[in-house]
Amino acid sequence: MQGKFNLLRTDRVFMGYVDSRLHYQWKRTRGELSAHWKNNGGKTNPRLARSMMKSNCRSPEDWNHLCDYWELESTRVSLLNA
């Protein structure tokens, strides 16, 4: 991000705002991607869900990285209970 934007890094209030907005956006996007994964069989057929990348996902690498996370045993247990 630093290479694309010239931010006022010395302004802690401004940087706090930027951080909170980026955190909110990532949380919202991750939730949308997770819902897509679940709705396409992620809980019962993760291989199928992996093959059904959401169209607005940035790249196949990002989608596969998230699928790797959702397919972890520790993550799957918490998702099955959700």
HELIX and SHEET records of a PDB file:
HELIX    1   1 ARG A   12  ASN A   39  1                                  28    
HELIX    2   2 PRO A   46  SER A   51  1                                   6    
HELIX    3   3 PRO A   60  GLU A   71  1                                  12    
HELIX    4   4 GLU A   73  LEU A   80  1                                   8    
END                                                                             
